[in-house]
Amino acid sequence: MHQTRQQTTTRLPISRKGTKYIVRALDHHNNAVPVLMALRDMLKVARTAKEVNEMLKDKLIKVNNIIVTDNRHSIKLFNVLQADKAYFLTLSFNGKYIFEETKDSSIRLCKVINKTILKNKITQINFHDGTNMLTKDKLNVGDSVYIDNSRKIKKIISLTKGAEVLVIAGKYSGTRGKISEIVDGKFSVSFKGGNVLFDKLSIIAL
């Protein structure tokens, strides 16, 4: 399925001029990069859609260690893409999607956006990228977790004073800073230009 260039999120690093239609991610349309765009237009590891499809057919592409077969497969923020090298999706300083190389493709960063307490002290955790897991670990909405390919939590980072964060929503998207103060559930983040207040879902601890 395709969409017009004018319908795409401004986070995609594409020109507003060109062919009318471009590929659309399978899900999370405004918060994901389709595999075709990632490989051909951003990472330049393929020149054409045909080359991308051949790579997919040969099972050379993985997202979060799962083999991908559809060129529209959605790559969400901090998902890990394995192609010629391993990369994770993040935001540039101006809020555009970019891929950065990673040496460890077995771990990815997730943000807790919701949780539900179940029986036997088990909690269902919902992450920003649409995935979820069951755990007995104590987690709060807003926490960041590093999980491995076996879905084990390797590290938990809470939104506390002094924590380094990346803004993932709003006009400051892509900006990094540190939490300087927490006031009435809002987080004051220090940048070079001053301090700005954010809610817990607009920032992610790194």
Secondary structure, DSSP 8 states (H G I E B T S, - for coil): -EEEGGGS-TTS---SSSSSEEE--SSSGGGEEEHHIIIIIIS-S-SSHHHHHHHHHTT--EETTEE---TT-EEETT-EEESSSEEEEEE-TTS-EEEEE-S-TTEEEEEEEEEEE-GGG-EEEEETTS-EEEE-S---TT-EEEEETT--EEEEE---TT-EEEE-SSTTTT-EEEEEEEETTEEEEEETTEEEEE-TTSEEE-
